[in-house]
Amino acid sequence: MARYISSYAMSAVSYVSQISLMIASVGIGLSMGSSLKVIEAYGAGNYTLMKKRIANMYLLNTALALLVIMLIPFSEIILKFMNMAQELLSIVKTYFIIDLIATAISFINITFIFGRYCYDGK
């Protein structure tokens, strides 16, 4: 399959995947850390505290998603700062913007799935 993709496109995907992994790691780490506190309240049977912590988790991940979305206007500056080759900049910038949007959606989606699982029946 890779032989049908240009070398520029392959470079764009590999370059952006490293940046995306750094950004996603922050959101995943915050979600995992806050989920421990939610599960702690769930295990103690304190459902009011659990719901409060889930709401805080929604707020935190939504704020993080908005922060990632706010990076979109600065995508070219970020890529230039990371020494992106000029001939790849237009391809990488488009893919980077799409990836930022997908990352922001995944932050909210992770929280939503986890929150719905804990709220089920409580």
N, C-alpha and C positions, 0 to 999 in steps of 0.2 A: 504494500500500500504506500509506503514511504517514497517509492520511486515515482509516483504520480504527483507528489507534492514538491514544489520548488524548494531549493535550499534556503531561500529567503524566508519562506513560510515556516520551515523547520526551525530556523534560527529564532524567529519570532516566538514560536511556541515554547521553545526551550528557555529562552531568555525571560519571558513573562512568567513562566511557571515558577521560577525561583523567587521572583518578587511576590507573586501570589501566595506562595507557600509561607513567606515571612508574614504577610498580612493576615492570612487565615490562621496562622499559629496563635496570634494574639486573641482572636475571637474564640478559637477552640479552647485555648487555655482558660479564658475567662468563663466560658460556658461550663467547662468541667469543674472548675473551682466553685462556681456558684451552685452547680448541681449537687455537690457534696453537702452544702448547707441546706438545700431543699430536702434532700433525702434524709438528712439528720432530723429535720422537723417532722417529716413524714413518718419515720421510724418511731419517734417519740409520741406520735398520735396528736401532735399539735398542728391541726390543719389550718388554723388561722395564721400561724407563723409561716407555714408552708406556702400559703397563698400569697402572703406578703413578700416572701423571698422570690417566688416565681414572678411576681409583678416587678420586683427590682431587677430580676434577670432580664425580663422583657425590656425594661427601660435601658439597662446597660447595653444590651446587644443592639437595640434600636439606635441608641446614640452612637455606637461603634459603626453600625451600618451607614448612618448619615455622615459620619466622619470619612468613611471610605468613599461614599458618593461625592463628597466635597473635594476629593483628590482628583476627580475627573478633569476639571479645568487646568490642573497643574500637571497633567500626565506627561506632556512633552518636556516640561522642566525636570520632572523626576527622572525620566529616561535619559535626558542629557546629563544630569548629575551622575547617573550610574554608567556613564561613558558608552552609551548606545551609539553604534556606528551610524553615521548620517544616512547612508543608503538604505538602512533598514528602518529608519525612524518612522516613516509613514505607515508601514505594515505593522510594526510593533505597537505603535500608538493606538491604532484601531483595535487590535486584539487586546491590548492592555485595558482600554476603556470597557470593552465587553466583559473582560475578566473581573474588573472592579465591580461592575453591576452584579455579576453572578455571585461574587464573594459577599456583597452586601445582602443579597437575597438569602444566601445560605446562612448568614448570621441570624436573621430573623426566623428562618425556617427551623433551624436547630432548636431555638428556644420555644417556638410554637409546638413542635412535636413533643418535646420534653414536658412542656406545661400541660398539654392535653393529656398526656399519659398520667401525670400525677393528679390532675383534677378529676379524672374519670371516677365518678362515684363518690367524690369527697366534697 
